[in-house]
Amino acid sequence: MSDENGSAQARLQIHAIVEVVLLLVLVGYMVLAQSKIVGDDFSFTVVGAALMALVTYWTLNTLRDGLEVIAARTGRSKH
């Protein structure tokens, strides 16, 4: 069980680091997008939409990993 918990914690840490990097990239994109009109540059808009979808997907995966860590700790404490 401790291997499972350690693995889940390690995965959560890696996912959290990637999450922070993705959020920084999204913030950078938003700063660049301030001077642009939505849809004016189609490729720029597509990149932004894809980046927002990726950040959303990754955030949900990171939350799932966090719940796995909590479940592993809760299950361990009950035994």
PyMOL commands that set and color helices and strands:
alter all, ss='L'
color gray80, all
select helices_A, chain A and resi 2-33+42-78
alter helices_A, ss='H'
color red, helices_A
deselect
rebuild
show_as cartoon
